[in-house]
Amino acid sequence: MSVLIDHFCDMPKGGVYDIPAPGFLPPIWPWLQSVINSGGHGVELFFMISGFLIPASLVRHGSIGKFMYDRLLRIMPVFVVLHLALFVVGPIVGYKFFRGIDLPTYLQVFFANLFFVQDALGFPIAQQNAWTLTYEWAFYILFATCFGAVVRLKSWWLAAPLILLGLLCILRWPITAFFVVGMLFSASNLRFRMTGVVGVVAGLACFAAMYVALDVLHPFAALLPGFLLFGMVLATGSGMSGLLRLSPLQYLGKISYSLYLVHPFVLFPLQVIGLKLVDRGVDRWLLWSGFVIFGLALALIASALSYEIIEVRLRRFVDGTLRHIFVRKMAQSPAA
């Protein structure tokens, strides 16, 4: 929701940032615009959650192969469906980098984004929010490799260069330090239980402090409020834990992955319509209000459908099909 709110302010600008109130964004107060734009830091929250869940998931699976298979089933169905849709429709509507693109470049961008190496190869990002999945997969692979070295091979000598690589990555991309915050809580029972309204206020204060530090200081300065916030969220019976147990927020949590990836696709047509209508003199406040209201409603509907159809049904079908093929091949193998 934090990232979605950011895009409600960013997308109406139509890619123009060097003039006040571009596109159909009305002339809102600069401080309010800054607050809304800080919503993109929801990504750091995303990394803390992954840092907490992934180690436990890998230990629970007890197998790197099973763990990676589960991650593929979790991440790829929604991503691949949207990826294919974008590369089919994009050239037709002239979306961003598709304008005038030749076939070799089209194929290079297609496969670079499919395997999350677009940044490394210098190609444009296709799905607006999918850049974070590059960090996710890098974390999965690095942690799983360390797990294999320490638990399976029982060799800290093999793990040491991998841990050093992780530290170098944190220095190069400081936001990846938020994975470590989640890992600390995954490896310990440390929690911060502040109950009632006091706990909610303290949690929201840490939330705000984390975002301010990310905006005006440095990601490392945001680690402490992020650490305190996450410890409050995880503490059973805390104010923040109780707040996040509300049914509407639980449902948003359930569809959150689809909501994160799907909403730019929903908002893009509304953005195009808004930019055309503002050129015809339609009031900006009217256009922006409609963009937010209809955009939110359509994004929630589309995300709910994506969750039910792709994350549940398609994933179940793919899993069943792959397991059936694997079991059949195992039965046919002489080594079986």
Buried (B, 14 or more C-beta within 10 A) or exposed (E): BBBBBBBBBBBBBBEEEEEEBBBBBBEBEEEEBEBBBBBBBBBBBBBBBBBBEBBEBBEEBEEBEEBBBBBBBEBBBBBBBBBEEBBEEBBEEEBBBBEEBEEEBBEBBBEBBBEBEBBEEEBBBBBBBBBBBBBBBBBBBBBBBBBBBBEEEEEEEBBEEBBEEBEEBBEEEBBBBBBBBBBBBBEEEEBBBBBEEEBBEBBBEBBBBBBBBBBEEEBBBBBBBBBBBBBBBBBEEBBBBBBBEEEEEEEBEBBBBBBBBBBBBBBBEBBEBBBEBBEEEBEBEBBBEBBBEBBBEBBBEBBBEBBEBBBEEBBEEBBEEEEEEEEEEEEEEEEE
